[in-house]
């Protein structure tokens, strides 16, 4: 039987927030983040869950949290359900593999996006203006071209509706120059590290999004890290500039939705079974490539 959790209800636990994908609970001094199998595209949550997706996101984030501690501290404490406080420790069947106990931090109201390649909205902007996020780029770049160097392109973090791209100066106006400069520096370091690790495994990380918070005055990495929900993953062996790339991430679903006569507002269209299955397969494939673990390895712990 497939492992599918669309929503959670932990009796006796206080739900702090139910986001597009994550259910967040109060755990006293800490928080418990449960990554469900909900999937959103164009800021709309689909009706159909993607089997195993939550486990994939949780385990890839855990992998990167452990790998990047020397660059910046993060909020991860443990994903061992038996180590969770009550009542969470009593819900192994629901929480195994897809949840983590984390430190409470005050999130910065910005998303820190790093782009190493020309894709998505960046490609659209370049075609129209020759810029990416307002930054002038060399002439002659193609769809999916590698940028001369990775660039930092922040956005707002909208509570509802769409996030909006902002300039670095606008970011400074929101959170100040000291934090802005530090977030840019750390985001680029994280991307460069992750891109090199992935490259050795045959994967190009075209772009990715990071989120950070403050804990006792210290900046830490939070949320999710270099997952198929927050990144574009391209198989290096099939990479060829001049076209959209096959991907092991959420882009597969977005591409399908772009073929429909849908205005990208709720209600979402129904997802055919083969689209759900193929999306799940792509998530499981990138899990194994990046972490070396299969879903069976994780669930039999």
N, C-alpha and C positions, 0 to 999 in steps of 0.2 A: 504494500500500500504506500502511495506517495505521501511524503511529509508535506502537508499544506496547513498553514496557519494564516488565515486572512485577518483575524482580529483576536485580541486577547481580553480575558476578563479574569483577573486574579482575585478571588474572594478575600476580603480583608485588607487589600492593598489599595493605596490611594493613587489613582491615575492622574498624573500631572498634565499630560498632553498626548493627544492622538494625532500624529502628523500624517503626511501622505503615505509613509512607509513604516515609521516607528511608533510604538507605544511606549511612553516614558512614565515610569512609576517612581514615587517617593520611596526611598529605602533608608530613611533616617538621615544619617550623616552623608549618605551617598544617594545615587539614583540607579535605577535598573532600566536599561534600554533593551527593549524587545524588538528585533527586526522581523517584521511580518513578511508575508509573500505578496503584499499589495505592490502594484507597480503603477507609476504615474508617467504620463507623457504629455508634454505641453501644459504642465501644471494641472492636469486632470487625472484623477485616480480611476483606473480601469475597473470594471466590475469583476473580471476574472483574475484570480491570483496566479502567480507563476510558481509552480512547485519547486521547493528547495531554495528559492531566491533569497529569502531572509537568512538562511544559514550561510549561503555563499557570501553575502555582503558582510555578515558578522565575522566570518572566519578570515576573509581577506583583510578587513580592517584590523583584526587582531594581529595578523601576520605583519602588517606595516607598522602598527603601534610598537610591536616588539623590535622591529628592524630599525626604527628611526629614533629611538630614545636618546641616542648620542647627538642628534641634531636638535631636538626639542622634547621636553617632557610632555606627557599626554595624560588623558583622563582614565585610561584603562586600568582596572584593578584585577578582575578575574572573570572568566567565562565558565567556571566550574559551578554548576547549579548547587551542588552540596555545600559550597562555601558561601552561598547567598544567605542573607538574613531571612527569617520567617516573615511572611508566609511563602516567599518565592522558592525557598529550598524544597518545598513540598510539591513543586510542579515541574518535575524533571521532564515529563512527557511533552509538555508544551514548550518549555524553555530551552531544552538541550540543543546546543549548537548555534542557537539564534539569539542569545541574550548575553549581555555583559553588565557587570557591576562597575560603575564609573564614579569618579570624583565629580562633585558639583562645582561648576565654574560659571562665571558670568560671560555669556557669549558676546563677541564683538558683532555689531549689526551689519557686518559686511561679509561677502564671500570672496575668497582669495583664489582666483582662477589663474592658472599658468598654461600658456599655449606654446607648444613646440612645433606645431604643424598648422597649416592653413586648412581649416575645416569648419563646417557648420556656419554659424553667423559670421565668423571671422572671414571665411571665404566670400560670403555674400558682400560684406563691407569692402573687402579688397577689390572685388570686381567692379564695384560702383565708384569707389573713391581712391583706390590705391593705398588705403590705410588699413590697419587693424587696431581697433580700439582707439582710433584717432592718431595712432603712431604711423608715420610714413614708412612704407615698406619698399624694397627694391622692385623695379619693374620686371615683368616677365615671369612672375610666380604663377604656378598652376594650382588647380584644386588638389589639396593634400600635399602640397610642397612643404618641405622642411623649412622653417624660418631660419634666418641667419643665426639667431640665438633665441632661447626661450624668452617670452615676454609675460609680464604680469598685468592682468586685465581684471581689476576688481568689479564687483557688482553689489547692489544692495541686497539685503536679505529680507524679502517681503514676507510678512505674516500671512498675507493672502494675495492672490493674483500673481503677476509675473515679477521676477527679479529684474532690475534694470542695471545695465552697464553704467559705470561711473568712471570718471577720470581719477587719476591719482590725487589731483588737487581736491576733487570733491571728497575723496576718502579722507584726506587730511582734515577737511572741514568737519567731517563727521566724528572722527576719533583722535585727531591730533597728529602732528608730524612724527613724533617719537614712535608711537605704536604703528603708524602707517609704514614707516621705513623698515621697522623690524619685521612686520608681517610680510612685506615684499621680499626682504632678504631671506627669511626662513622658508617662505613658499617656494622660491626659486631653488633653494638648497634641497628641499624635500623632493621637488619634481626631478631635479637633476640626479639625485640619488635613486629615486624610484625608476626613472627612465633607464638608467644603466643596469639596474637589477633585472628589469623586464627585458631589456635588449639581450642580455645573456641567455634569456629563456625563449628568445625568438619573438618577442612582443614589442611593438612600438606603442608607447603611451603618447598619443597625439596631444591631448590636453587633459587637465584634471582640475578639481575644485577642492580647496581646503577650507576648514573652519577652525577658528581659534577662540579661546576664552581666557579670562583672568581668574586665577585662584590664588588668594593671599598675595596679590600684587605680581604674581608670576604668570607670564604668558604660556599657555599650554595648548596642545593640539587636541581637538575634540571631534565629535560627530563620527563621520566615516572617512576612510583614507584610501584613495586610489582603488576604488571599487568600480564594477561595470555600471553602476548607477551614476557615479560622479566623474567618470573618465571615458575617453575613447581608446579602446585597445585594438590595434591592428596587427594581424599576423605579418611579421617582417618578410617572410618568404614570398608573400603575394603582393607586397607593397610596390605600387607603381604610380608616381605622380601623374596628374592629368585627369583623374576621375575619383569618384567616391570609392573608399576602400571597404572591403568586407570587414566586419568587425565582430568582436566578442564582447558585446556590451548592449546597452539599451537602444543603440542606434537602429538595430534590426527592427525593433517594434516601431520606432518613429518612422522609419522608411515605409513600413507597411501602412501606417496610418495616413501617411502623405498621399497614398494612392486612393484614398476614400474621399467621398464627398462629405467631409465633416469639417465644421467650422472651428474645431479645437476648443469648444466650450462644452460644459456638461449638458446633457448626459453623454457619456462616452459610447462609442460604437461597441457592439459585441465582438469579442476576439475569437476567431475560429480556432478550433482545437489544434490545428497544425502550427499556427502562429504561437500559441501558448507553449506547445511542446518544443518548438525550435528555439524559442527564447530561453526556456529552461535549460536546454542542451548547451547553448552558448555560455550561459552563466556557469554551469557545471564544468565546462571545458576550461574557462579562464581560472576557475578555482584550482584545478589540478595543475595547470601550467605554472601559476604563480606560487602556490604554496606547496606543491608536491603531494597534496592530499586529495583523496576522493571523498565523495559524500558518505560512502560506506565507512571510511576511516574515521570520520568525525562522529557519525552516529553510533558506532560500536564502542566508543570510549567508555 
